[in-house]
């Protein structure tokens, strides 16, 4: 069984090291974008929860006032 040779430079002229660095940078960009999106979604959900909770508390207070 033969060993696979690691090409330093592809036939199209792209160096393996440059390609790997570009992939790492792209991965970092995607990871940061995903983190920002997750934070925005979490904040949006949290704000909706707070708004609904305030509305429920106001309704409970109104019902309690009417029952008195």
C-alpha positions as CSV (number, residue, x, y, z in Angstrom):
1,X,0.0,0.0,0.0
2,X,1.5,3.3,-1.0
3,X,1.6,6.5,1.1
4,X,-0.3,9.5,-0.1
5,X,1.9,12.4,-0.9
6,X,1.2,15.8,0.6
7,X,1.3,18.4,-2.2
8,X,2.6,21.7,-1.1
9,X,1.2,23.4,-4.2
10,X,-1.8,22.4,-6.3
11,X,-1.7,22.3,-10.1
12,X,-3.7,25.5,-10.1
13,X,-1.1,27.4,-8.1
14,X,-2.7,27.5,-4.7
15,X,-0.4,26.9,-1.8
16,X,-1.8,24.5,0.8
17,X,-0.8,26.7,3.7
18,X,-2.6,29.7,2.1
19,X,-5.7,27.7,1.5
20,X,-5.8,26.4,5.1
21,X,-5.3,29.9,6.5
22,X,-8.2,31.1,4.3
23,X,-10.4,28.3,5.5
24,X,-9.6,29.1,9.2
25,X,-10.4,32.8,8.6
26,X,-13.7,31.8,6.9
27,X,-14.5,29.5,9.8
28,X,-13.9,32.3,12.3
29,X,-16.1,34.7,10.3
30,X,-18.9,32.1,10.2
31,X,-18.5,31.3,14.0
32,X,-18.7,35.0,14.9
33,X,-21.7,35.6,12.7
34,X,-23.4,32.6,14.3
35,X,-22.7,33.9,17.8
36,X,-24.1,37.4,16.9
37,X,-27.2,35.8,15.5
38,X,-27.7,33.6,18.5
39,X,-27.3,36.6,20.9
40,X,-29.8,38.7,18.8
41,X,-32.4,35.8,18.9
42,X,-31.9,35.3,22.6
43,X,-32.3,39.0,23.3
44,X,-35.5,39.1,21.2
45,X,-37.0,36.1,22.9
46,X,-36.1,37.5,26.3
47,X,-37.7,40.9,25.5
48,X,-40.9,39.2,24.2
49,X,-41.0,37.2,27.5
50,X,-40.6,40.3,29.6
51,X,-43.3,42.1,27.6
52,X,-45.8,39.2,28.0
53,X,-45.0,38.9,31.7
54,X,-45.7,42.6,32.2
55,X,-49.0,42.2,30.4
56,X,-49.9,39.2,32.5
57,X,-49.0,41.1,35.7
58,X,-51.2,44.1,34.6
59,X,-54.1,41.7,33.9
60,X,-53.7,40.0,37.2
61,X,-53.7,43.4,39.0
62,X,-56.8,44.5,37.0
63,X,-58.7,41.3,37.9
64,X,-57.7,41.6,41.6
65,X,-58.9,45.2,41.6
66,X,-62.3,44.2,40.0
67,X,-62.7,41.4,42.6
68,X,-62.2,43.7,45.5
